[in-house]
Amino acid sequence: MIESPNNEKIINYSKLKQKKYRDESSLFIVEGKHLVEEAKKNNLCVEEFILGENINEKAMRKLSNLDNVPTHLAVCKKMEEKEIHGNVLILDGVQDPGNLGTIIRSSVAFNIDTIILSLNTVDPYNDKVIRASEGMLFNINIIRGNLLEIIPKLNMDIYSTNVVNGKNLDEVEFKEPFALIVGNEGKGVSPEVQKLVNNNIYITMNNKCESLNVGVATSIILYEAERKIMHDK
C-alpha cells in the first residue's frame, strides 16, 4: 500500500492536475467509482487506486482535485484521435469546463460522432470537464486542431450560431452528415471562423432574455437536429 504523499509515483501522477503535464505524458486522472468504471470499459486505465486497498487517504488526497477524497481514482491514457466522421460539433473558444462537459454529454445523447475543439478551447481532460460529462467523454471522438484549416475540408452542410443573417432554428432542415459550430461564452463564434460558413442559425427567445448559456443552447440545437433527422427517416 502507498502510504506517503511523497511517494515518487504519487508525486509524478499529481502533476497531471496541470494541463502541461497531461499534454507531455498523454495521461490524465479520473476520480470516482462511476467515472473510473467508464474509463475501464474503454480500456483507458493505466493504474487504479482504491482507498484502503492500495493507497491511504493522505496519498490519495495528493492525487485528487476533490474536496472529499474519492474511494476510487485512476490514471488513464488519453483517447486516440480518430478520423473526422459522422455528424460533427465544432467548438470555437469554449472556456468553461462545466460547459464543455455538458456539451459532450449532450453530443453523445443526440448522435454527434465527432467533436472538434479549437486550439483555445478548454482541455477536455480537465477534471471538471470529465465530471460534468458524466463519463460520456469516453464515448465520442474528440480532436483538437486549427479550425481555419479543418473547416474548409469538411464535405457537409455547416451551420454556425449567429443571430446576424441567421435563420430561426425552427426553419432549418438538417440532413446527415452535418456540422454545427458554437462559439465562446462571451464573444460567440470568431469572425475568422464565421467567414467560412454560409448557414447561420439562432434560437428564438422572448425579449426578457438576451442569450442562453452555450451548453444549454448547444443542447437545444442538437436535440432539434436529431428530432428532425429522425422524423425524416
C-alpha positions in Angstrom: 0.0 0.0 0.0 1.2 3.5 -0.8 1.1 5.5 2.5 3.2 8.6 1.8 2.1 11.6 -0.4 5.9 11.9 -1.1 6.0 8.6 -2.8 7.7 9.1 -6.2 4.8 7.7 -8.2 2.3 9.9 -6.3 4.4 13.0 -6.9 4.7 12.3 -10.6 1.0 11.4 -11.0 -0.1 14.5 -9.1 1.5 16.7 -11.7 -1.3 15.5 -14.1 -3.5 18.1 -12.4 -1.8 20.5 -14.7 -2.5 20.6 -18.5 1.2 20.9 -19.3 2.0 17.5 -17.8 -1.2 15.9 -19.2 0.0 17.1 -22.7 3.6 15.9 -22.1 2.6 12.4 -20.9 -0.7 11.8 -22.7 -2.1 10.8 -19.3 -4.9 12.2 -17.1 -6.7 11.5 -13.8 -10.2 10.2 -13.4 -11.9 10.3 -10.0 -14.9 8.5 -8.6 -16.0 4.9 -9.0 -18.5 5.6 -11.8 -16.1 7.5 -13.9 -13.3 5.0 -13.3 -15.6 2.2 -14.5 -16.4 4.2 -17.6 -12.7 4.6 -18.4 -12.1 0.9 -17.7 -14.9 0.0 -20.2 -12.9 1.8 -22.9 -9.5 0.3 -21.9 -8.0 3.6 -20.9 -6.8 2.9 -17.3 -3.1 2.6 -16.7 -3.2 2.3 -13.0 -6.1 2.3 -10.5 -6.0 3.4 -6.8 -8.6 2.2 -4.3 -8.7 3.9 -0.9 -7.7 1.5 1.8 -6.6 -1.2 -0.6 -3.5 0.1 -2.3 -3.4 3.7 -1.1 -4.1 5.6 2.1 -6.0 8.9 2.5 -3.0 11.2 2.6 -1.6 9.8 -0.6 -5.0 9.8 -2.3 -5.6 13.4 -1.3 -2.3 14.4 -3.1 -3.7 13.0 -6.3 -7.2 14.3 -6.0 -8.8 17.5 -7.1 -11.9 16.9 -5.0 -12.7 18.4 -1.5 -13.7 14.9 -0.3 -11.2 12.2 -1.0 -12.6 9.7 -3.6 -12.6 6.0 -2.9 -11.6 5.2 -6.5 -9.1 7.1 -8.7 -7.4 6.0 -11.9 -4.5 7.3 -14.1 -5.6 6.9 -17.7 -4.2 7.3 -21.1 -5.7 9.9 -23.5 -8.1 8.6 -26.2 -6.8 8.2 -29.7 -7.9 10.9 -32.1 -9.8 9.2 -34.9 -10.7 10.5 -38.4 -13.5 13.0 -38.5 -16.7 11.1 -39.3 -20.5 11.4 -39.0 -22.2 14.4 -37.5 -19.7 17.0 -36.2 -19.8 19.6 -33.5 -17.2 22.3 -33.6 -16.3 24.4 -30.5 -14.6 27.7 -31.1 -13.1 29.0 -27.9 -15.4 27.5 -25.3 -13.7 28.3 -22.0 -15.8 27.0 -19.1 -15.1 23.3 -18.2 -18.7 22.8 -17.0 -20.0 24.0 -20.4 -17.7 21.7 -22.3 -18.7 18.7 -20.1 -22.4 19.5 -20.6 -21.8 19.8 -24.4 -20.0 16.5 -24.6 -22.8 14.8 -22.7 -25.5 16.2 -25.0 -23.4 15.3 -28.1 -23.4 11.7 -27.1 -27.1 11.8 -26.3 -28.1 13.3 -29.7 -25.8 11.4 -32.0 -22.8 13.6 -32.6 -20.0 11.4 -33.8 -17.0 13.8 -33.7 -16.3 16.9 -31.6 -13.6 19.3 -32.9 -12.1 21.6 -30.4 -10.3 24.8 -31.4 -6.8 25.3 -30.0 -8.1 27.8 -27.5 -11.0 25.7 -26.2 -10.6 24.3 -22.6 -8.8 21.0 -22.2 -11.3 18.0 -22.4 -9.1 16.2 -19.8 -9.6 18.9 -17.2 -11.1 17.2 -14.1 -14.2 19.5 -14.1 -14.9 18.6 -17.8 -14.7 14.9 -17.1 -17.1 15.1 -14.1 -19.6 17.4 -16.0 -19.6 14.9 -18.9 -20.5 12.1 -16.6 -18.0 9.9 -18.3 -19.5 10.5 -21.8 -16.1 11.9 -22.7 -15.0 8.3 -23.3 -17.8 7.6 -25.8 -17.2 10.1 -28.5 -14.4 11.0 -30.9 -12.7 14.3 -29.8 -10.0 16.0 -31.7 -8.2 19.4 -31.3 -6.9 21.5 -34.2 -6.8 24.7 -36.2 -10.4 25.3 -37.2 -9.3 27.6 -40.1 -7.6 24.5 -41.6 -10.1 21.9 -40.7 -13.5 23.5 -41.6 -12.8 24.1 -45.3 -12.1 20.4 -45.7 -15.5 19.3 -44.4 -17.7 18.0 -47.1 -21.1 18.6 -45.4 -23.6 21.3 -44.5 -22.0 23.6 -41.9 -24.1 25.7 -39.5 -23.0 28.4 -37.2 -24.8 30.0 -34.2 -25.2 33.7 -35.1 -28.2 35.9 -35.0 -26.9 38.2 -37.8 -28.2 36.9 -41.1 -29.3 33.8 -39.2 -32.3 31.5 -39.8 -34.6 30.6 -37.0 -33.9 27.1 -35.7 -37.5 26.1 -36.5 -36.9 26.8 -40.2 -33.6 24.8 -40.5 -33.8 21.4 -42.2 -30.9 19.2 -41.0 -29.5 16.4 -43.2 -26.8 13.9 -42.2 -24.0 14.4 -42.0 -23.9 18.0 -40.8 -21.6 20.2 -38.8 -22.5 22.8 -36.1 -20.2 25.5 -34.9 -20.7 27.1 -31.5 -18.5 29.8 -30.0 -17.1 31.4 -26.9 -19.3 32.2 -24.0 -18.9 35.9 -24.3 -17.8 36.6 -27.9 -19.5 33.8 -29.8 -18.0 32.3 -33.0 -14.9 34.2 -34.0 -15.1 36.4 -37.2 -12.3 34.3 -38.9 -14.3 31.1 -38.4 -17.6 32.8 -39.3 -16.3 33.8 -42.7 -16.1 30.1 -43.6 -19.8 29.5 -43.0 -22.8 30.4 -45.1 -25.6 29.0 -42.8 -26.2 30.9 -39.6 -28.9 29.8 -37.2 -30.3 31.1 -33.9 -32.8 30.1 -31.2 -35.9 32.3 -30.9 -36.4 33.7 -27.3 -38.6 36.3 -25.7 -37.2 39.7 -25.2 -36.7 39.2 -21.5 -33.6 37.1 -22.2 -30.6 38.2 -24.2 -28.8 34.9 -24.6 -28.5 31.3 -23.5 -25.6 29.5 -21.8 -23.6 27.9 -24.6 -24.1 24.4 -23.1 -27.9 24.9 -23.0 -28.0 26.4 -26.5 -25.9 23.7 -28.0 -28.1 21.0 -26.3 -31.3 22.6 -27.7 -29.9 22.8 -31.3 -28.6 19.2 -31.2 -31.9 17.9 -29.8 -33.8 19.7 -32.6 -31.4 18.5 -35.3 -31.8 14.9 -34.1 -35.6 15.2 -33.9 -35.8 16.5 -37.5 -33.4 13.9 -38.8 -35.3 11.0 -37.2 -38.7 12.4 -38.4 -37.4 12.4 -42.0 -36.2 8.8 -41.8 
